[in-house]
Amino acid sequence: MKIFGKLLLLICGISIFYFLLIQVNWKAVFEIEKNHDRLEAKLGKLVLDHVKETYEVIDDEQLNSTLDSIFIPILKENYISAKNYDLYLIKSEEVNAFALPDDKIIVTTGLINFLDSSNYLSAILAHEIAHCEKNHVMRALITNFGLDLLLSGSGTGEITNFVTGQAYSRKLEKEADELAVDYLEQAKINSHSMAQVMELFDVYLTSDDVVSWISSHPAPADRKKYLLQKINRLNTEDQLYKNPIHTKTWTGFQNKVAALDNEH
């Protein structure tokens, strides 16, 4: 009898679940998702156009190739389609990187000049990819501006200022940080780079607005603490790591970026 009763409960449960499923208007659900994708693509283009009007986008084949050699392996090793992403280098003294709608990521020349190694740039890029993959950008925009404004296509300057100085909630930042650790490990890049970036910013953090990436995020010391906890749980002692690019290549890359920054 007990077996029969359990079987009856299982059948009832499956029946209720099926009944609930057929009540869902799946066409409407897919239509909402399609409209969301269209809105994100539209916003991505509008904000990128505004960024291009505000900053000089570096169009240098060698520099872009070096950036891609750091960026694309993170995507590839984590089974994320590289063709969905665009990475841009802009001329700015700000030490900053940020994600735009529609999987567009911006890094500044100031950031390249500030970082000590390509591992650190990989860590920051992994963090921005995590924001994109978890849809943090659109969630933050909808929360802060509302769908009506976003759909209207107005307020592009305000939206651009928001994403360039993005301050996500602590919950979203922690989610992006911890997912970035996973991305780095999967790409065979030392995930301690994430914690080391926090230490670097903690040492050099000032009230100067040129350090935008860290000033719009939670305190680096707090982030370093939970990042090390996450990394220690992974037990990475036997992991064999590789540098994203050769040290000499990184130095040459930095020198060329610095030379561009010095041009007027």
HELIX and SHEET records of a PDB file:
HELIX    1   1 LYS A    2  GLN A   23  1                                  22    
HELIX    2   2 TRP A   26  THR A   54  1                                  29    
HELIX    3   3 GLU A   61  GLU A   77  1                                  17    
HELIX    4   4 ALA A   82  ASN A   84  5                                   3    
HELIX    5   5 THR A  109  PHE A  114  1                                   6    
HELIX    6   6 SER A  118  GLU A  133  1                                  16    
HELIX    7   7 HIS A  136  PHE A  145  1                                  10    
HELIX    8   8 LEU A  147  SER A  152  1                                   6    
HELIX    9   9 THR A  156  THR A  164  1                                   9    
HELIX   10  10 ARG A  170  GLN A  186  1                                  17    
HELIX   11  11 HIS A  192  TYR A  204  1                                  13    
HELIX   12  12 SER A  212  SER A  215  1                                   4    
HELIX   13  13 PRO A  220  LEU A  234  1                                  15    
HELIX   14  14 THR A  247  ASN A  262  1                                  16    
SHEET    1   A 4 GLU A  56  VAL A  57  0                                        
SHEET    2   A 4 ASP A  86  LYS A  91 -1                                        
SHEET    3   A 4 LYS A 104  THR A 108  1                                        
SHEET    4   A 4 ALA A  97  LEU A 100 -1                                        
END                                                                             
